[in-house]
């Protein structure tokens, strides 16, 4: 083999080694980027989980407050109902001398209907809040998934 061929052969081997080195560097860079992205995604998911936890706590707290308010209003209504029932019992004891009239019963029915309507309204509002929060979380998760898909596509293009 001639000296010139040996030099060319050494050059080719050197170029091959350089190419392999560059490819390895490229793979290491891609791996480092993947690790960094993975870490950032974990941090992002942790942040989302924390925010969802806080929102869940806030919703639970607000529902608890509303429940407490409803309980107080129901307790007040029950006291009023008990008072009305006592009034009706006294009226009956007096011999139905006009104390308990049809108007009184209609008034009680109206009060019960108003209380029932208020409870229905509160239920509807709570359902709306729950639906809104769940929809918002679902939308945010879908956006994150789309972003992840785009990042995967970008990373696969770099290879």
Secondary structure, 3 states (H helix, E strand, C coil): CCHHHHHHHHHHHHHHHHHHHHHHHHHHHHHHHHHHHHHHHHHHHHHHHHHHHHHHHHHHHHHHHHHHHHHHHHHHHHHHHHHHHHHHHHHHHCCCCCCCCHHHHHHHHHHHHHHHHHHHHHHHHHHHHHHHHHHHHHHHHHHHHHHHHHHHHHHHHHC
